């Protein structure tokens, strides 16, 4: 079977599936259950010393589809509100009980060197494997000058990273906020500061819904609401893009990445790994389905790697990065056409409706025996893929590449580019 052993910034774990810093990693009881279920590591919920943390009720909002499937969770919970001494004692106890699992501890402090350094030293004494600097929390703590208030300023990211690196011998992972114009600014700053790795993304600043009876954002706290951090399957596309940007950026090439953001299935994890992550962190999926979901994650990834011939994670990590290019570097002469399989078609007509109303009028309806037949008009089809995405039947509509006989031409080279220079 494929070897799922994972190493990030020198921190080893038996598989690449870690629980992210969040409610599931708030106490020894949870983490012990997680390790017994098979998780490779955890990032302990963020610790801090000052100011005191008091959480509110309620704390979570949700984004569902029409069938009540959970797209994402918006949370307004702060960092750990448990006594620091209790957390530190439990971290040491759990690490002693499971020495083969990755125990990384998240921390947050005000923008003062001794605040970060002192907290890092106290955490190091637990025997944990590494530190994760929470520079991304977009609610509650940022209003106090912490979290994303630091993570959105590259100079502060670099400075905090330097402070912690100088104070500890442990590997330091810098957790980045997606609430920034360009993720490379903070990633490059973390690397300049000496970061051993980065993790991303932290949650996306958001209001997930409005209670139209209370007329307040959800979750509603005594008639009021606030912005919070959005996570879950809906943020995965944002996370994948930012991971890829760091992996293909020359200034951050080689910087290990712990991928976070909507990992729910083994396929999600494989996509993060292919785009340059060395491992992944999971939160919302565990909060939705429980800790035993790791069995499906690890088993599915291992089976797929076996089928593809990947013997280790190193052989998979970054394999797709070389194929991530800027838009202008895509082949302007490539062409693909939609093909509808009549044997699979259920005559719902969705492909025709969306093409006729919103695209290129490239799907014709012909009468058949007791049903309609849908045919793609090649001359009108531009290969936009919309029909295949709205079709409810897997593989009923596929995209067929055309052999145009034309060379690979990028936009700067394309004669149709009015800015092209000879």
Buried (B, 14 or more C-beta within 10 A) or exposed (E): EBBBBBBBBEBBBBBBBBBBBBBBBBBBEBBBBBBEBBBBBBBBBBBBBEEEBEEBEBBBBBBEEEEEEBBBBBBBBBBBEBEBEEBBEBBBBBBEEBEEBBBBBBBBBBBEBEBBBBBBEBBBEBEBBBBBBBBBBBBBBBEBEBBBBBBBBBEBBBBBBBBBBEBBEBBBBBBBBBBBEEBBBBBBBBBBBBBBBBBBBBBBBBBBBBBEEEEBBBBBBEEEBBBBBBBBBBBBEBBBBBBBBBBBBEEBEEBBBBBBBBBBBBEBBBBBBBBBBBBBBBBBBBBBEEBBBBEBBBBBBBEBBEEEEBEEBBBBBBBBBEEBEEEEEEBBEEBBBBBBEEEEBEEBBBBBEBBBEEBBEBBBEEEEEEEEBBBBBEEBBEBBEBBBEBBEEEEBBBBEEEEEEEEEBBBEEBEEBEEEEE
